[in-house]
Amino acid sequence: MQTVDSESLEIITMIEGLAQADVPEFVRRSVENRRLHRIVTTLNRDTLSRDTARRAAAQRALNRIGFI
Protein backbone atom coordinates (compact mmCIF):
# COMPACT_ATOMS: atom_id res chain seq x y z
CA MET A 1 0.00 0.00 0.00
CA GLN A 2 1.28 3.47 -0.87
CA THR A 3 1.86 6.08 1.76
CA VAL A 4 0.29 9.50 1.35
CA ASP A 5 3.65 11.00 0.41
CA SER A 6 4.41 8.45 -2.30
CA GLU A 7 0.88 8.74 -3.69
CA SER A 8 1.23 12.53 -3.90
CA LEU A 9 4.62 12.24 -5.53
CA GLU A 10 3.31 9.72 -8.05
CA ILE A 11 0.38 11.96 -8.99
CA ILE A 12 2.53 15.08 -9.28
CA THR A 13 5.19 13.29 -11.32
CA MET A 14 2.57 11.84 -13.65
CA ILE A 15 0.93 15.24 -14.24
CA GLU A 16 4.22 17.09 -14.68
CA GLY A 17 5.27 14.48 -17.25
CA LEU A 18 2.25 15.07 -19.45
CA ALA A 19 2.64 17.02 -22.67
CA GLN A 20 0.21 19.95 -22.63
CA ALA A 21 -1.68 18.36 -25.54
CA ASP A 22 -2.23 15.21 -23.44
CA VAL A 23 -3.83 16.96 -20.46
CA PRO A 24 -7.45 16.88 -21.76
CA GLU A 25 -7.18 13.14 -22.45
CA PHE A 26 -5.68 12.57 -18.99
CA VAL A 27 -8.59 14.42 -17.36
CA ARG A 28 -11.13 12.56 -19.51
CA ARG A 29 -9.61 9.17 -18.66
CA SER A 30 -9.42 10.08 -14.98
CA VAL A 31 -13.13 10.93 -14.98
CA GLU A 32 -13.95 7.76 -16.90
CA ASN A 33 -11.92 5.63 -14.48
CA ARG A 34 -13.36 7.49 -11.47
CA ARG A 35 -9.89 8.58 -10.31
CA LEU A 36 -10.15 12.34 -10.83
CA HIS A 37 -11.76 12.95 -7.44
CA ARG A 38 -8.94 11.15 -5.62
CA ILE A 39 -6.28 12.98 -7.65
CA VAL A 40 -7.77 16.42 -7.00
CA THR A 41 -8.47 15.63 -3.32
CA THR A 42 -4.87 14.52 -2.81
CA LEU A 43 -3.47 17.61 -4.52
CA ASN A 44 -5.84 19.93 -2.64
CA ARG A 45 -4.69 18.39 0.63
CA ASP A 46 -1.09 18.99 -0.38
CA THR A 47 -1.81 22.67 -1.08
CA LEU A 48 -2.43 22.98 2.66
CA SER A 49 0.90 21.40 3.59
CA ARG A 50 3.40 23.29 5.72
CA ASP A 51 6.10 22.00 3.35
CA THR A 52 6.45 24.83 0.84
CA ALA A 53 7.94 22.60 -1.87
CA ARG A 54 5.10 20.09 -1.56
CA ARG A 55 2.52 22.88 -1.56
CA ALA A 56 4.06 24.51 -4.66
CA ALA A 57 4.27 21.19 -6.54
CA ALA A 58 0.61 20.45 -5.81
CA GLN A 59 -0.42 23.92 -6.97
CA ARG A 60 1.55 23.50 -10.21
CA ALA A 61 -0.08 20.12 -10.84
CA LEU A 62 -3.58 21.47 -10.21
CA ASN A 63 -2.86 24.41 -12.48
CA ARG A 64 -1.54 22.12 -15.22
CA ILE A 65 -4.78 20.09 -15.29
CA GLY A 66 -6.92 23.23 -15.15
CA PHE A 67 -8.11 23.20 -11.54
CA ILE A 68 -6.48 26.48 -10.44
Backbone atoms as SQL, in Angstrom:
CREATE TABLE atoms (id INTEGER PRIMARY KEY, chain TEXT, resi INTEGER, resn TEXT, atom TEXT, x REAL, y REAL, z REAL);
INSERT INTO atoms VALUES
  (1, 'A', 1, 'MET', 'N', 0.841, -1.185, 0.000),
  (2, 'A', 1, 'MET', 'CA', 0.000, 0.000, 0.000),
  (3, 'A', 1, 'MET', 'C', 0.885, 1.248, 0.000),
  (4, 'A', 2, 'GLN', 'N', 0.491, 2.245, -0.779),
  (5, 'A', 2, 'GLN', 'CA', 1.279, 3.466, -0.866),
  (6, 'A', 2, 'GLN', 'C', 1.029, 4.351, 0.344),
  (7, 'A', 3, 'THR', 'N', 2.062, 5.080, 0.732),
  (8, 'A', 3, 'THR', 'CA', 1.865, 6.084, 1.761),
  (9, 'A', 3, 'THR', 'C', 1.316, 7.321, 1.086),
  (10, 'A', 4, 'VAL', 'N', 0.824, 8.251, 1.886),
  (11, 'A', 4, 'VAL', 'CA', 0.291, 9.496, 1.349),
  (12, 'A', 4, 'VAL', 'C', 1.364, 10.225, 0.566),
  (13, 'A', 5, 'ASP', 'N', 2.579, 10.284, 1.088),
  (14, 'A', 5, 'ASP', 'CA', 3.651, 10.997, 0.408),
  (15, 'A', 5, 'ASP', 'C', 3.985, 10.375, -0.935),
  (16, 'A', 6, 'SER', 'N', 4.071, 9.067, -1.017),
  (17, 'A', 6, 'SER', 'CA', 4.414, 8.446, -2.295),
  (18, 'A', 6, 'SER', 'C', 3.261, 8.577, -3.287),
  (19, 'A', 7, 'GLU', 'N', 2.035, 8.549, -2.807),
  (20, 'A', 7, 'GLU', 'CA', 0.885, 8.741, -3.694),
  (21, 'A', 7, 'GLU', 'C', 0.902, 10.155, -4.270),
  (22, 'A', 8, 'SER', 'N', 1.146, 11.139, -3.429),
  (23, 'A', 8, 'SER', 'CA', 1.226, 12.527, -3.897),
  (24, 'A', 8, 'SER', 'C', 2.338, 12.683, -4.921),
  (25, 'A', 9, 'LEU', 'N', 3.483, 12.138, -4.625),
  (26, 'A', 9, 'LEU', 'CA', 4.621, 12.239, -5.531),
  (27, 'A', 9, 'LEU', 'C', 4.313, 11.570, -6.862),
  (28, 'A', 10, 'GLU', 'N', 3.674, 10.434, -6.820),
  (29, 'A', 10, 'GLU', 'CA', 3.314, 9.718, -8.053),
  (30, 'A', 10, 'GLU', 'C', 2.360, 10.550, -8.904),
  (31, 'A', 11, 'ILE', 'N', 1.359, 11.135, -8.272),
  (32, 'A', 11, 'ILE', 'CA', 0.383, 11.964, -8.988),
  (33, 'A', 11, 'ILE', 'C', 1.067, 13.185, -9.600),
  (34, 'A', 12, 'ILE', 'N', 1.854, 13.872, -8.801),
  (35, 'A', 12, 'ILE', 'CA', 2.533, 15.082, -9.280),
  (36, 'A', 12, 'ILE', 'C', 3.485, 14.747, -10.423),
  (37, 'A', 13, 'THR', 'N', 4.249, 13.694, -10.277),
  (38, 'A', 13, 'THR', 'CA', 5.191, 13.288, -11.322),
  (39, 'A', 13, 'THR', 'C', 4.461, 12.938, -12.612),
  (40, 'A', 14, 'MET', 'N', 3.356, 12.233, -12.487),
  (41, 'A', 14, 'MET', 'CA', 2.572, 11.844, -13.654),
  (42, 'A', 14, 'MET', 'C', 2.043, 13.086, -14.385),
  (43, 'A', 15, 'ILE', 'N', 1.492, 14.033, -13.634),
  (44, 'A', 15, 'ILE', 'CA', 0.926, 15.240, -14.242),
  (45, 'A', 15, 'ILE', 'C', 2.014, 16.107, -14.846),
  (46, 'A', 16, 'GLU', 'N', 3.124, 16.272, -14.142),
  (47, 'A', 16, 'GLU', 'CA', 4.215, 17.090, -14.681),
  (48, 'A', 16, 'GLU', 'C', 4.811, 16.472, -15.941),
  (49, 'A', 17, 'GLY', 'N', 4.713, 15.159, -16.089),
  (50, 'A', 17, 'GLY', 'CA', 5.268, 14.482, -17.246),
  (51, 'A', 17, 'GLY', 'C', 4.383, 14.519, -18.481),
  (52, 'A', 18, 'LEU', 'N', 3.159, 15.006, -18.322),
  (53, 'A', 18, 'LEU', 'CA', 2.245, 15.073, -19.454),
  (54, 'A', 18, 'LEU', 'C', 2.626, 16.208, -20.402),
  (55, 'A', 19, 'ALA', 'N', 2.548, 15.930, -21.688),
  (56, 'A', 19, 'ALA', 'CA', 2.638, 17.016, -22.666),
  (57, 'A', 19, 'ALA', 'C', 1.343, 17.819, -22.539),
  (58, 'A', 20, 'GLN', 'N', 1.403, 19.102, -22.774),
  (59, 'A', 20, 'GLN', 'CA', 0.210, 19.947, -22.628),
  (60, 'A', 20, 'GLN', 'C', -0.946, 19.410, -23.485),
  (61, 'A', 21, 'ALA', 'N', -0.644, 18.898, -24.647),
  (62, 'A', 21, 'ALA', 'CA', -1.678, 18.362, -25.536),
  (63, 'A', 21, 'ALA', 'C', -2.343, 17.110, -24.972),
  (64, 'A', 22, 'ASP', 'N', -1.689, 16.436, -24.033),
  (65, 'A', 22, 'ASP', 'CA', -2.231, 15.205, -23.443),
  (66, 'A', 22, 'ASP', 'C', -3.085, 15.450, -22.201),
  (67, 'A', 23, 'VAL', 'N', -3.094, 16.666, -21.697),
  (68, 'A', 23, 'VAL', 'CA', -3.829, 16.963, -20.464),
  (69, 'A', 23, 'VAL', 'C', -5.324, 16.694, -20.603),
  (70, 'A', 24, 'PRO', 'N', -6.000, 17.164, -21.666),
  (71, 'A', 24, 'PRO', 'CA', -7.445, 16.880, -21.761),
  (72, 'A', 24, 'PRO', 'C', -7.770, 15.388, -21.749),
  (73, 'A', 25, 'GLU', 'N', -6.958, 14.593, -22.431),
  (74, 'A', 25, 'GLU', 'CA', -7.180, 13.142, -22.451),
  (75, 'A', 25, 'GLU', 'C', -6.945, 12.541, -21.062),
  (76, 'A', 26, 'PHE', 'N', -5.939, 13.036, -20.354),
  (77, 'A', 26, 'PHE', 'CA', -5.678, 12.568, -18.991),
  (78, 'A', 26, 'PHE', 'C', -6.885, 12.845, -18.098),
  (79, 'A', 27, 'VAL', 'N', -7.428, 14.059, -18.189),
  (80, 'A', 27, 'VAL', 'CA', -8.592, 14.415, -17.363),
  (81, 'A', 27, 'VAL', 'C', -9.784, 13.544, -17.761),
  (82, 'A', 28, 'ARG', 'N', -10.008, 13.376, -19.046),
  (83, 'A', 28, 'ARG', 'CA', -11.127, 12.559, -19.511),
  (84, 'A', 28, 'ARG', 'C', -11.018, 11.123, -19.007),
  (85, 'A', 29, 'ARG', 'N', -9.829, 10.546, -19.148),
  (86, 'A', 29, 'ARG', 'CA', -9.614, 9.166, -18.664),
  (87, 'A', 29, 'ARG', 'C', -9.786, 9.072, -17.158),
  (88, 'A', 30, 'SER', 'N', -9.305, 10.087, -16.444),
  (89, 'A', 30, 'SER', 'CA', -9.415, 10.075, -14.981),
  (90, 'A', 30, 'SER', 'C', -10.872, 10.136, -14.541),
  (91, 'A', 31, 'VAL', 'N', -11.686, 10.895, -15.269),
  (92, 'A', 31, 'VAL', 'CA', -13.126, 10.935, -14.982),
  (93, 'A', 31, 'VAL', 'C', -13.735, 9.568, -15.293),
  (94, 'A', 32, 'GLU', 'N', -13.410, 9.055, -16.460),
  (95, 'A', 32, 'GLU', 'CA', -13.951, 7.765, -16.897),
  (96, 'A', 32, 'GLU', 'C', -13.603, 6.644, -15.915),
  (97, 'A', 33, 'ASN', 'N', -12.384, 6.670, -15.408),
  (98, 'A', 33, 'ASN', 'CA', -11.920, 5.635, -14.479),
  (99, 'A', 33, 'ASN', 'C', -12.242, 5.952, -13.027),
  (100, 'A', 34, 'ARG', 'N', -12.944, 7.053, -12.810),
  (101, 'A', 34, 'ARG', 'CA', -13.359, 7.489, -11.469),
  (102, 'A', 34, 'ARG', 'C', -12.168, 7.731, -10.536),
  (103, 'A', 35, 'ARG', 'N', -11.082, 8.280, -11.106),
  (104, 'A', 35, 'ARG', 'CA', -9.892, 8.583, -10.312),
  (105, 'A', 35, 'ARG', 'C', -9.683, 10.081, -10.113),
  (106, 'A', 36, 'LEU', 'N', -10.394, 10.903, -10.882),
  (107, 'A', 36, 'LEU', 'CA', -10.149, 12.344, -10.825),
  (108, 'A', 36, 'LEU', 'C', -10.395, 12.902, -9.427),
  (109, 'A', 37, 'HIS', 'N', -11.452, 12.451, -8.783),
  (110, 'A', 37, 'HIS', 'CA', -11.756, 12.948, -7.436),
  (111, 'A', 37, 'HIS', 'C', -10.590, 12.696, -6.482),
  (112, 'A', 38, 'ARG', 'N', -10.067, 11.495, -6.512),
  (113, 'A', 38, 'ARG', 'CA', -8.944, 11.153, -5.621),
  (114, 'A', 38, 'ARG', 'C', -7.702, 11.987, -5.953),
  (115, 'A', 39, 'ILE', 'N', -7.434, 12.182, -7.231),
  (116, 'A', 39, 'ILE', 'CA', -6.282, 12.982, -7.651),
  (117, 'A', 39, 'ILE', 'C', -6.416, 14.410, -7.142),
  (118, 'A', 40, 'VAL', 'N', -7.567, 15.026, -7.398),
  (119, 'A', 40, 'VAL', 'CA', -7.772, 16.421, -6.996),
  (120, 'A', 40, 'VAL', 'C', -7.803, 16.548, -5.471),
  (121, 'A', 41, 'THR', 'N', -8.429, 15.603, -4.791),
  (122, 'A', 41, 'THR', 'CA', -8.469, 15.633, -3.325),
  (123, 'A', 41, 'THR', 'C', -7.054, 15.553, -2.741),
  (124, 'A', 42, 'THR', 'N', -6.247, 14.667, -3.283),
  (125, 'A', 42, 'THR', 'CA', -4.867, 14.521, -2.808),
  (126, 'A', 42, 'THR', 'C', -4.080, 15.805, -3.032),
  (127, 'A', 43, 'LEU', 'N', -4.202, 16.376, -4.223),
  (128, 'A', 43, 'LEU', 'CA', -3.465, 17.612, -4.516),
  (129, 'A', 43, 'LEU', 'C', -3.983, 18.776, -3.679),
  (130, 'A', 44, 'ASN', 'N', -5.296, 18.863, -3.492),
  (131, 'A', 44, 'ASN', 'CA', -5.842, 19.931, -2.642),
  (132, 'A', 44, 'ASN', 'C', -5.312, 19.815, -1.215),
  (133, 'A', 45, 'ARG', 'N', -5.238, 18.594, -0.713),
  (134, 'A', 45, 'ARG', 'CA', -4.689, 18.389, 0.632),
  (135, 'A', 45, 'ARG', 'C', -3.248, 18.886, 0.691),
  (136, 'A', 46, 'ASP', 'N', -2.493, 18.578, -0.352),
  (137, 'A', 46, 'ASP', 'CA', -1.092, 18.988, -0.380),
  (138, 'A', 46, 'ASP', 'C', -0.925, 20.500, -0.468),
  (139, 'A', 47, 'THR', 'N', -1.909, 21.198, -1.029),
  (140, 'A', 47, 'THR', 'CA', -1.808, 22.666, -1.082),
  (141, 'A', 47, 'THR', 'C', -1.898, 23.279, 0.314),
  (142, 'A', 48, 'LEU', 'N', -2.341, 22.499, 1.272),
  (143, 'A', 48, 'LEU', 'CA', -2.427, 22.982, 2.659),
  (144, 'A', 48, 'LEU', 'C', -1.224, 22.565, 3.504),
  (145, 'A', 49, 'SER', 'N', -0.275, 21.891, 2.881),
  (146, 'A', 49, 'SER', 'CA', 0.901, 21.398, 3.587),
  (147, 'A', 49, 'SER', 'C', 1.769, 22.547, 4.099),
  (148, 'A', 50, 'ARG', 'N', 2.434, 22.309, 5.210),
  (149, 'A', 50, 'ARG', 'CA', 3.404, 23.288, 5.724),
  (150, 'A', 50, 'ARG', 'C', 4.701, 23.251, 4.931),
  (151, 'A', 51, 'ASP', 'N', 4.911, 22.161, 4.198),
  (152, 'A', 51, 'ASP', 'CA', 6.095, 21.999, 3.355),
  (153, 'A', 51, 'ASP', 'C', 5.889, 22.835, 2.091),
  (154, 'A', 52, 'THR', 'N', 6.650, 23.904, 1.958),
  (155, 'A', 52, 'THR', 'CA', 6.447, 24.830, 0.841),
  (156, 'A', 52, 'THR', 'C', 6.706, 24.179, -0.515),
  (157, 'A', 53, 'ALA', 'N', 7.662, 23.277, -0.604),
  (158, 'A', 53, 'ALA', 'CA', 7.941, 22.597, -1.873),
  (159, 'A', 53, 'ALA', 'C', 6.768, 21.694, -2.265),
  (160, 'A', 54, 'ARG', 'N', 6.247, 20.975, -1.300),
  (161, 'A', 54, 'ARG', 'CA', 5.104, 20.094, -1.561),
  (162, 'A', 54, 'ARG', 'C', 3.882, 20.906, -1.966),
  (163, 'A', 55, 'ARG', 'N', 3.652, 22.001, -1.260),
  (164, 'A', 55, 'ARG', 'CA', 2.525, 22.882, -1.559),
  (165, 'A', 55, 'ARG', 'C', 2.645, 23.450, -2.976),
  (166, 'A', 56, 'ALA', 'N', 3.837, 23.921, -3.333),
  (167, 'A', 56, 'ALA', 'CA', 4.057, 24.508, -4.660),
  (168, 'A', 56, 'ALA', 'C', 3.892, 23.458, -5.761),
  (169, 'A', 57, 'ALA', 'N', 4.390, 22.251, -5.535),
  (170, 'A', 57, 'ALA', 'CA', 4.266, 21.189, -6.537),
  (171, 'A', 57, 'ALA', 'C', 2.792, 20.833, -6.762),
  (172, 'A', 58, 'ALA', 'N', 2.036, 20.763, -5.693),
  (173, 'A', 58, 'ALA', 'CA', 0.605, 20.452, -5.811),
  (174, 'A', 58, 'ALA', 'C', -0.124, 21.561, -6.556),
  (175, 'A', 59, 'GLN', 'N', 0.213, 22.797, -6.282),
  (176, 'A', 59, 'GLN', 'CA', -0.420, 23.919, -6.973),
  (177, 'A', 59, 'GLN', 'C', -0.079, 23.902, -8.461),
  (178, 'A', 60, 'ARG', 'N', 1.165, 23.592, -8.797),
  (179, 'A', 60, 'ARG', 'CA', 1.552, 23.498, -10.212),
  (180, 'A', 60, 'ARG', 'C', 0.774, 22.384, -10.915),
  (181, 'A', 61, 'ALA', 'N', 0.638, 21.245, -10.246),
  (182, 'A', 61, 'ALA', 'CA', -0.082, 20.116, -10.840),
  (183, 'A', 61, 'ALA', 'C', -1.561, 20.457, -11.054),
  (184, 'A', 62, 'LEU', 'N', -2.187, 21.072, -10.062),
  (185, 'A', 62, 'LEU', 'CA', -3.584, 21.471, -10.212),
  (186, 'A', 62, 'LEU', 'C', -3.754, 22.488, -11.330),
  (187, 'A', 63, 'ASN', 'N', -2.817, 23.410, -11.421),
  (188, 'A', 63, 'ASN', 'CA', -2.861, 24.411, -12.480),
  (189, 'A', 63, 'ASN', 'C', -2.714, 23.738, -13.853),
  (190, 'A', 64, 'ARG', 'N', -1.817, 22.797, -13.942),
  (191, 'A', 64, 'ARG', 'CA', -1.542, 22.123, -15.221),
  (192, 'A', 64, 'ARG', 'C', -2.774, 21.387, -15.751),
  (193, 'A', 65, 'ILE', 'N', -3.590, 20.814, -14.842),
  (194, 'A', 65, 'ILE', 'CA', -4.784, 20.093, -15.289),
  (195, 'A', 65, 'ILE', 'C', -6.028, 20.980, -15.269),
  (196, 'A', 66, 'GLY', 'N', -5.827, 22.274, -15.010),
  (197, 'A', 66, 'GLY', 'CA', -6.916, 23.227, -15.148),
  (198, 'A', 66, 'GLY', 'C', -7.805, 23.407, -13.932),
  (199, 'A', 67, 'PHE', 'N', -7.292, 23.080, -12.746),
  (200, 'A', 67, 'PHE', 'CA', -8.108, 23.201, -11.537),
  (201, 'A', 67, 'PHE', 'C', -7.696, 24.374, -10.652),
  (202, 'A', 68, 'ILE', 'N', -6.807, 25.217, -11.133),
  (203, 'A', 68, 'ILE', 'CA', -6.481, 26.481, -10.440),
  (204, 'A', 68, 'ILE', 'C', -6.491, 27.546, -11.499);
